[in-house]
Amino acid sequence: MKVLVLNCGSSSIKYKMFEMETKEVIAQGGIEKIGLRGSFLKISLPNGEKITYEKNIPEHTVGVEFILKALVNAEYGAVKSLEEIDAVGHRVVHGAEAFSKSVLIDKEVTDMITACSDLAPLHNPANLKGINAISAILPDVPQVAVFDTAFHQTMPDYAYLYAIPYELYDKYRVRRYGFHGTSHRYVSKRVCDFLDVPQEGQRIITCHIGNGGSIAAIKDGKCLDTTMGLTPLEGLMMGTRSGDIDAGAVTYIMDKEGLNTTGVSNLLNKKSGVLGVSGISSDMREIEQACKGGVPKAILAQKMYDYRIKKYIGAYTAAMGGVDIIVFTGGVGENQDICRSSVCEGLEYMGVEFDYEANVGLRGKEQIISTPESKVKVVVIPTDEELMIASDTMEILSKEA
């Protein structure tokens, strides 16, 4: 079975195609700047070579058409005919309380995704554009929606509710939903396979750390809590997002700066976090270089970034009555050894014996970075959300057959 996975953003489309018998990636790439000048498609070939094609791509249907043409291109395509595509899996950011698992897409599902768009106005409409484009171009190909929020639907009410008037939950479903669920689900399962232990009985803290970041507390394979909330703003300090902040500080800033809701949203989502504190960049690679150069605000930003990760690991250890496995994943979690060592330093009291030598220079590779004597296993597991989406798609279609 060949499954195409699409991840449609507001101005981008990322894609991967899998041959599911072998789990091999047979095509991948992405389109950037949809609706903007200078839009282009970048294709990553199996030999590592990258090809870029510029084209005017005014909207997502044109972008999906461009990707499909690339897939059947005689020179660098992956298939001879679009009829070889058995299914398409879509990343959908917000499923609210309507979806606790991945589903086969029909009109009822697209209507519900539309209804959830108020909670993810930048993401869900773009996700729907990808779904609609495939429906128009390949109407007979089944499609599956995989939701970022679904994995977190096992959280108990005392974990996901905010301490605001309950009627606001009744009326508007204001609550914690969490995101990165597909990544947290993948790495929490994969780490158990890697360590050859069952998911049942394991208390796992998964740290998806990158430009956007979140942590999840997972017990017996089910999410008990996670750091992101109603939106992806809450929780950790991120590249441009503030993470946790006193709501009183927000209203104070609004008054002092004369900001409306759009202005303060822009401030907290796009101008804060690592970028806001350092004044240099939202990219942790650039922050690390600035730290080596002794730049004070870069050092401060790195310390704040790492500290919040450590704080949530401590909180979730308490929430689960202990921890057996800590997983680092995501762009920073997989590749920045200084972040991992800073986070794990001082966690000996809870059973972590960190292997600093194994950690140094480790990038994008599955590896244990705790000592053999450590009561808590600390492991780096590169995430693979696309494979998880493709696997869900194949499983759902197998049940439908």
Summary of the structure (lengths in Angstrom):
residues: 401
radius of gyration: 21.4
end to end distance: 13.0
largest distance: 61.0
contacts: 1341
relative contact order: 0.11
helix: 43%
strand: 19%
